[in-house]
Amino acid sequence: MTTAILSPLLPLEGGFNLRDMGGYATGDGRTVRRGMLFRSGVMSLLTEADEAHLAGLGIATVCDLRRPGERRRDPTRWCEPAGVFYWSRDYTETSGALGEMLRGEVVTAAQMEAKMLGLYREILVDHAPSYRFLFERLAAGHVPLLFNCSAGKDRTGVAAALILSALGVPRETILADYLLTNDFADFARLLDGRQSAVSDLSSLDADVLRPLLAADAAYLAVAFDSLDRDHGGIDAYLAAIGVDASVKARLQEALLD
């Protein structure tokens, strides 16, 4: 059974899918501590009041999972003035960048859905270096920590699934957290043609666009299936990026009540 969370979305005028991951119950009856883990989409639309609110949360680390071009177009500006450690990685892999999903001969909703399903296998490989660093910061106690991509659902969704798994949160709860993007990501605001890299998608047919922007249970299922089939299970994957049993125990001590 999932743990109900009261208003996980932060009260921000310009936030995009920016929410506290605290409040979820683990399999052994503990609870993810609130105010320690935050997940988000693009943060270039934050107002000054929003930025002040985030600074007041005491966030120690921001891990930006986006590619260089995404970061240039939609910069995260609040970290440096707030004295927050901001990390990003320059890479060329395209998995997770929504605009890149339009390249090639995608012309139907079924083709887009197939590309999205494949994406969730690629993310585990392409973004392993980013996930390794994210866990290193968590294990070293540089928290609270916020991680984000553009939509806050694919690269970020897999990162959230890995973190919650390491903390012992059941998969049905992890799925519920993943699906909250469908309630909280206001893509209409980003598709208005003015504000974000995602606005490039506005000319796409609505039926084709739908699977691209959705948080679909089938997508996350592919990631978990790939973990089991291609990586020896989630524990083996986590160990390969530096999260062995001792690190998991340290994370659980720091992030669970």
N, C-alpha and C positions, 0 to 999 in steps of 0.2 A: 504494500500500500504506500502511495506517495505521501509526503508530508506537505500539507497545505502551507503556502507562504503568503503572508499578507503583503500585498503590493511590492513584489520584488523589483518592479521597475522604479528606477530612481526618479524623483520629482524634478525633472529638468526640462526646460522649454525646448532646448535644441538637442537633447539626447536622442540617440537612435539605438533602440534595443539595448540600452545600458541598464543592467540589472545586477542585483546582489544575488550571489549563488548560495547564500546562507539559508539555513532552516531545513535542509533535507536530512532525513533520518538515514543512518547507515544500517547495515544488516545486523549489527550487534547492539543496536539501540542508542547509539550516540547520535549527535546532530552536528552538521556542518555549521561552524561558527559564523554568525552574521558579521558583515563589515570587514571580511578578510579576503574574499574572492569576488571579483567583479568581471563580467563579460560585456562586450559592447560591439557595436558596429562603428561606423565612421563618426569621428568627433569634431569634424570641422564646422559643424553648425551650432556648437555650444555658444551660449550667450556669456557675457561677463559674469552674470549671476550664477550661471551653471558652473563655470570654471571655478568660481569662489566656493561653491558647494562641494565640488570634487576635491579641491585643495583642503577643505575642512575635514575631509574623511581620513586624512592622514595616509593616503596611498603612497607607498614607498617605491613601487615599480609599475611601469607600464610596458607591456610587451606588445608591440605592434606587428602583426603577422602579415602585413600587406607588402606588395612589391614596391620598388622605388617609384615607379610612375604613379601608382595609387597614392602614395604618401605625398608626392609633389602636388598632385592636383587637389587633394583634400587633406591639408596638413593638420596635424595635432599640435596646437599652439600652447596649451595650458601647462604642460609639464615643466618646461624650463623656468617660467616665472614662479611656479609653485615649489621648485626645488625637488621635483620628482625625477627619479632615474628613468629615462626613456630609452628603450632598446628596440632596434629594428634590424632586419637582415636584408642585404642586397642579394637577390636571387633572380633567376630567369625562368624558373618553372612557372607554368601558367595555371596550375590547378588551384581552384578557389577564386580566381579573379573572374567575376561575372561577365565582364565585357569580352573576355577571351572565349567564353563558351559560344559566342556568336560566330566565331571563325569557322570556316569550312562550309559544308553543305547542309546545315541544319535548317529544315524547312517545315517540319511538323512537330507537334507537341510530343509525339511518341519518340522522335529522334532526340529531342531535347531531354526528355526524361531518361533515355538510354545514356546520354552523355553525363547527366547528373549522377546516375548510378555508378558509372565508371569513375567519376571524379572522386568518390568516397574511398575507392581503393588507392588512387594516386596520392591523395592527401597524406595518407599515413607514411608514405615513402618520401614525398617531396618536402614535407614540412617536419620531418623528424628532427633536423637540427634546431628548428625553432622550438619544438616541444621540449627538447633536451635542455635548452637554455631556460625555458620557462620553469621547468621543474628544478633546475639548479638554483634559481632565485627563491623559489618556495622553500626548498630544503635548507637554504642558507638563512632563512628567516627574514628575507627582505619583503615583508608583507605589511599591510594589505597590498595585494597585487591585482592589477587590471590587465586583461588581455583583449585584443580586438582585431578585427579585419574590417572589410568594408560593410558587409551586410550583418556581420555578427552571427552568421549561421553555419557556414561550411567549415572554413579553417578554424574559426572560433568554436563551432559546435563540436568538432572532433577533439579539440583541446579540452573543452569542458567535459566531454565524455571520459577522456583519459584521466583527468584530475579527479572527477567524482568516483571513477572506478578505483583509483589508487586509494581513495579515502574509504572505500567499502560501501559506497552507495549502490543499491540494487539497480539493475539495468532498466527496470520499468520506470523508476524514478528519473534515471538519466534521460530516458526517452521523453518523459513529461517535461523536463527542463528544456530539452532540445526543441520540442514542439511549441514552447511558449513564444518562439519567434513569430509564429503565425498570428499571435494575438498582439504582439508589441512592436513589430517592425512596420513602420509606416512608410512603405515603399512609394505610395502616391506622392509624398512630399519630395522624395528623391527623384522621381520621374517627371517632375514638372518642367524639366528642360533648362533649369537655371543653376542648380546648387551642387551637383555632385557628379562624379564619374558614372554613377549608376544611371544618370539621366540619359546617357547614350543609348539605353535600352528602350527608351520611350516609344520609338517607332516600330518596335517589334509587335507582331500580332499577339493579341491578348492570350490566345490559347497556347501559343508557343512560350510566351513569357511566364505563364503560370507555373510550370514545373521548375523553371529557373529560379524563381523567387521563393518557392515553397520550402518549408522545413517538412520533409516527408519522412514518415517512419521507415519507409523502404530504403531511404538513403542511409540512415544511420545503421540499419540492419546490415547493409553491405559492408560498412566499416567494421562492425563486430564480426561478421562472417570472414572478412579478410584477415582480421587479427587472428582468428582461430585457424584459418586455412593456410595463410601465407607467412605468418609471423610466429607460429607456435603457441598462440594464445596471448591474451592481454598481459599476463604476468611476464612472459618472455619478451614481448615488445617493450614493456616498461623497463625491464632489466637492460635491454639493448640501448636504451637512451638514458641509462644511469639511475633508474629508479628500482633498486633491488628491495628486498624485504626490510632491511634496516632503514633505508630512506623512507619507505612507506610508513614504517612505524613512527619515524620522526615527523613526517607530514601529518599523520593522524593525531599525534600528541599536540601539534601546534595549531591545527585547524579544526579540531572537533571538540565539542563540549560533551 
